[in-house]
Amino acid sequence: MIAQGRRYGPAWWRERAWARVHGLIAAALPTIIERSLRRDLAGVWGSAEAAPPVDGCVVVANHHSWWDGYLAWFLARRERRRFGVLVDRATLRRYPFFERVGAIDATAVRAAVRHARSGGCLFVFPEGRLGPACALAPFAPGAATIARLAAVRAVPMAWRVVVRGGQYPEVYVRQGAALPSHAGPEAQRDAVARLLARIDADVAGASEPEQPVPGYALWHAGRRSTQERVGGWRRWWGA
């Protein structure tokens, strides 16, 4: 009876309650992400320079905005791939429910390798932390190590979240050709930097701020600006 009392004490019930809460949050996260992408962005536009590998891969991307985790989840789902993303241990301690939707402790190299090797799409932000939208920080070797150990290719990807002529931010994504599994962090960084430079040049060269940047396909529709909705009402009424 004493053992049972210790097992089913307040701490045990509290742990059970928190596990239940985390499970509910994890179950709701896909809906939350989808709703946020649809409601809080003007849309996601993208361009793929090459088809992604049909087997597992490590996606290396810049880490410059709050949206990065949502975009990684959306892009993996768009390719119908099992989603994984490296997250630092401190973040997982604060938000343990992330593990239930694909987050992997950044120090758990074996788990990350297993995910990529088993056909999953593992997103890694090799800069290590959120930084300003300017030049890329040096890439840590983790992504290159995981790709080499899992014997999968690394896919460079870059995105920008920009506010132009519309009411809501726009996201522009470029996916590059896959790099060999032995490509080092410098080669990965160079590939992502090239993609970022291309996005920046395309955004800067767009002559119509209220229109999407030419050369990018709409990957996810977002929310229209107020003036667009008013224009739609006027056309519907024949005004």
Secondary structure, DSSP 8 states (H G I E B T S, - for coil): -HHHHHHTSHHHHHHHHHHHHHHHHHHHHHHHHHHHHHHHSSEEEEEESS---SS-EEEEE---STTHHHHHHHHHHHTT--EEEEE-HHHHHH-GGGGGGTEEETT-HHHHHHHHHTT-EEEE-TT-S---SSS-----SHHHHHHHHHT-EEEEEEEEEE--SSSS-EEEEEE---B-TT--HHHHHHHHHHHHHHHHHHHHH-S-TTS--TT-EEEEE----HHHHHHHHHHHHT-
